[in-house]
């Protein structure tokens, strides 16, 4: 079998790169054994604002302007709905935060995303004595539906191999690569935290951050927007809400913990006053990087091996933009932004 590209990993990054290939009529084969779950269990938010400090996220405007049309096209291609446009309301905890919000709305880079006023809380089940700020152009991608649908599409078209990728079986030449019975011009690794087992790219400083979520059910809460306090409360359906997330850079297991569950419950109880029932609890390892920038580019020694990884907590927003950057770099020779190019870590590669 001969293809233009092999893709290892079918999370948000892998799918975004596959879509760049599909639009340019490039053939590809995807390997995904389901071992990396961070994209599927993510909160799925697209949000251009860092709500702790009221600042713009990295390349917020470029990312959101690339992401929204991409997901709308992907919805049409898969013939499903997974986009939920929903404002985010940020609970203020003091007059100082109110003042900081007004200062932020005056900044040109933020003005199109921040509603220039204070939203009065009208939900008796929400604690918000100082009111709330509202972030625009935000929402949620149902990443589980997206990824499962995309995997199904790949399987039906014969473009998916669900076997675990065996790194030792990869043979690299100057002009091509051979993996078992598959020949390709290039291979892209979008293997999330699985990068730690990748002998070609495990020199990169992928730290990994464990995140835990709970799903709660409450018939009284009746939120119509996403709510941000010490945690996010994300409306799902049938009175269910996704609550999270936690951050742990030490624990690299995928098993949810009682400690973090209780932490999430305690934070939720400070934000709302009504009863709720915890109906689910799960965890995953986010592929985070030491310098908080993605890992994009080609191996210093093997230019036909590339990586698209390290998207951290903003994979929904960043993956379409970064996939386009990598594709244009490989196919059209465009120079990668030094902030994302893995060449910034070439000194870590041991000869």
Secondary structure, DSSP 8 states (H G I E B T S, - for coil): -EEEEEEE--SHHHHHHHHHHHHTT--EEEE--S---TTTTS--EE--EETTTTEE-TTHHHHHHHHHHHHHHHHHHHT---EEE--EEEE--SHHHHHHHHHHHTSHHHHTTB-SS-B----TTB--TT-EEEE-S-EEE-HHHHHHHHHHHHHHTT-EE-S---GGGEEE-SS-EEETTEEEEEEEE--GGGGGG-TTTTTS-B--EEEEEEEEE-TTT--SSEEESSSEEEE-STTEEEEE---BSS----S--HHHHHHHHHHHHHHB-S--EEEEEEEEEE--BTTSS-EEEE-SS-TTEEEEE--GGGHHHHHHHHHHHHHHHHHH-----TTTBGGGGGGG---
